[in-house]
Amino acid sequence: MRRFDCRAGLPAALILTLAFPVFAQLKVGVIDSQRAILETAEIKKAQAELEAQFKPRQEQIEKLQRELQEINDKLQKGQGQLTPEAERDLQIQGQRKQRDLQRATEDLQSEVDARRNDILNRVQRQMVEIVRKLAEEKGLDVVLDAGDMIYFKPALDLTAEATAAYDKAHPVK
């Protein structure tokens, strides 16, 4: 049987006791970085532009989906009534439409993801600078992300201020 040695925890307890006054004096701010970024005017504008840019391709995908559904409906309704050649032709058409649909969907998703990630990464880098300036102006020692927090006082939340400061520093054209 192993014996518990309370002396092993003494150094850690001593360090925590001595460090507590330092932690008590920290000035802390909290930001929901994801919300701050997504609520910027720049992101809202970029989202609308992306939707407009990719709308024709999205409509083409929807058209392919309808055409594929029509082929599937013909196959189901014509089961036993279609000639083997007609059934095979419909199956081949369906396979082609399915491949076209899959390619179009994957290509669109890939392009949208790449564009969105480029925009988000750029805005995120700029937001870090905005938060850094806000922290310096407010004399904060630490700014934590709300996504990693279980609880914080609402008075510590800098999210709205960060979004407003970002919009002021990077106005939408």
Residue pairs with C-beta under 8 A, 6 or more apart in sequence:
26 141
26 142
27 138
27 139
27 140
27 141
27 142
28 140
28 141
28 142
28 143
28 144
28 156
29 134
29 135
29 138
29 140
29 142
29 143
29 144
29 156
29 157
29 158
30 143
30 144
30 145
30 146
30 149
30 152
30 156
30 157
30 158
30 159
31 131
31 143
31 144
31 145
31 146
31 157
31 158
31 159
31 162
32 145
32 146
32 147
32 157
32 159
33 124
33 127
33 131
33 145
33 146
33 147
34 147
35 146
35 159
35 163
36 127
36 131
36 159
36 162
36 163
36 166
37 43
37 120
37 123
37 124
37 127
39 163
40 123
40 127
40 163
40 166
40 167
40 170
41 167
41 171
41 172
42 123
42 166
42 167
42 170
42 172
43 119
43 120
43 123
45 172
46 119
50 112
50 115
50 116
54 108
54 111
54 112
57 104
57 108
58 108
60 104
61 101
61 104
61 105
61 108
64 97
64 100
64 101
64 104
65 101
67 97
68 94
68 97
68 98
68 101
71 90
71 93
71 94
71 97
72 94
74 90
75 82
75 87
75 90
75 91
75 94
78 86
78 87
78 90
79 87
82 90
123 166
126 166
126 169
126 170
127 162
127 166
130 162
130 165
130 166
130 169
131 143
131 158
131 162
133 165
134 140
134 143
134 158
134 161
134 162
134 165
135 143
138 158
143 158
144 152
146 152
146 157
146 159
